[in-house]
Amino acid sequence: LLVGAQRAWVAFRDAECAFQGGPPDMAGSMYPMVIAGCKESLTNNRLKDFQGYLDCQEGDTSCPVPTAP
């Protein structure tokens, strides 16, 4: 499940950053930096999500990663 979710997230990230960057022909030489900054921001947010998954409290049924015994 995680591999599929991550692939879908990467597709979302790329589409979202393309949207935020606007039409490449109108963005000029800044376009690659805008896209890179967007991807960095979304990836950092994704890392925070994973950290939250690993820090779930015991008994939290909404956590996708079971707590270690």
C-alpha positions in Angstrom: 0.0 0.0 0.0 2.8 2.4 0.9 4.5 2.1 -2.5 1.2 2.8 -4.4 0.4 5.7 -2.1 3.9 7.2 -2.5 3.7 6.9 -6.3 0.3 8.6 -6.3 1.7 11.3 -4.0 4.7 12.0 -6.4 2.3 12.3 -9.2 0.2 14.8 -7.1 3.3 16.7 -6.1 4.5 17.1 -9.7 1.1 18.2 -11.0 0.6 20.6 -8.1 4.0 22.2 -8.7 3.3 22.4 -12.4 0.1 24.2 -11.6 1.7 26.5 -9.0 4.6 27.3 -11.5 2.1 28.4 -14.2 2.8 28.1 -17.9 6.5 27.4 -18.4 6.7 29.8 -21.3 5.4 32.7 -19.1 7.7 32.0 -16.1 11.0 32.5 -17.9 14.3 31.5 -16.4 12.8 31.3 -12.9 10.6 28.4 -13.7 13.0 25.6 -12.7 13.6 27.3 -9.4 9.9 27.8 -8.7 9.3 24.1 -9.5 12.2 23.0 -7.3 11.1 25.2 -4.4 7.6 23.8 -4.6 8.8 20.2 -4.7 11.0 20.9 -1.7 8.2 22.4 0.3 5.7 19.6 -0.5 8.4 17.0 0.2 9.2 18.5 3.6 5.5 18.4 4.4 5.4 14.7 3.3 8.3 13.9 5.6 6.4 15.5 8.5 3.5 13.2 7.6 5.8 10.2 7.8 7.2 11.3 11.1 3.7 11.6 12.4 3.0 8.0 11.3 6.0 6.8 13.2 5.1 8.7 16.3 1.6 7.4 16.7 0.4 6.7 20.2 -0.5 3.1 21.2 -4.1 2.4 20.5 -4.5 5.1 17.8 -6.7 3.3 15.3 -6.2 6.0 12.7 -2.5 5.4 12.5 -1.4 3.5 9.3 1.7 2.2 11.0 1.3 -0.1 14.0 3.3 0.8 17.1 6.2 -1.5 18.0 5.7 -3.6 21.1 
